[in-house]
Amino acid sequence: MSGARLPAIGERTPDWRIGPFDAAALQAYAAASGDANPLHLDDDLAHAIGFPAPPVHGMKLLAAFEPLLCAWRRDLFLARLSAKFVQPVLRGEEVTLSGRVLRSSPEEGVFLRLLAYGATRAPALVGEALMTAPRKFRP
Amino acid sequence: MAGAPESGETRIGPLPVCADEERVMRYRRETGFPDTLEKIVPVAFPAVWMAAPEIDSAIRARLGDADVVPVHESQSFHYFAPLRVDESYALTVSVRQEAEPPRLSVNASVTTIGGEPRLHAETLLRIVPRPACLA
């Protein structure tokens, strides 16, 4: 795939801690992304739905995997990224992101399971990523 | 641009979109990229385009008069080639409603202006009733 050694199956990315995010950070993400869903910004709505605080945008968490993956392997491109948002990370919580290699081959690239969790350590986001060599990912 | 074909899907586009540098850099800052001069479009950046008024209107039309809150259930981005800063693209979106469980499936395709595929993205939004105390 590339001249560099491919990561082995089971290899883990370093844990990557982000947050905690305050109301201003969620407002800033909403402005940058255009996602102004009030669920993330309105305390009353969050309380009424049963959350002690508004949840962080799932997309803010998913997008944050790219800096992690690029720092881990700068020689590979992120070609696919996906996630299920399993349970909310709430405003004010620190979040830990991590990845583990499930498959790795020159032909198919490096397939990782992604996980994000907040203060409870229960999975908040379960995702997948495919990283591939530059020459396989070019217009 | 929006219509409701026989399939029950609402199709929007193609809409012209651009990975303009200011928005790309702002999105990078808000999603934890290092503060460098690197001009790479984040994989999740096309989420920004999903806030287009045409798409928002189609989603609202699908929800009708229901007093509900959309909750992001899942998201995927599948790239065929990377996007480039300051390049223009064509975005085509379809919105489909699912009854059980109630949710919206939003599928987006991005191509170059010349029609070469760049990515496919899928968004699932769970539709949750707004609590009565806020209705």
Interface residues (C-beta under 8 A of the other chain):
Chain A: I18 A25 A28 Y29 A32 S33 G34 D35 A36 N37 P38 L39 D44 L45 A48 I49 H57 G58 M59 K60 L62 A63 A64 E66 P67 A71 F77 L78 A79 R80 L81 S82 A83 K84 F85 F137 R138 P139
Chain B: R23 R26 Y27 R29 E30 T31 G32 F33 P34 P42 V43 A44 A47 V48 M50 A51 V69 P70 V71 H72 E73 S74 Q75 S76 F77 H78 Y79 A81 P82 E116 V128 R130 P131 C133 L134
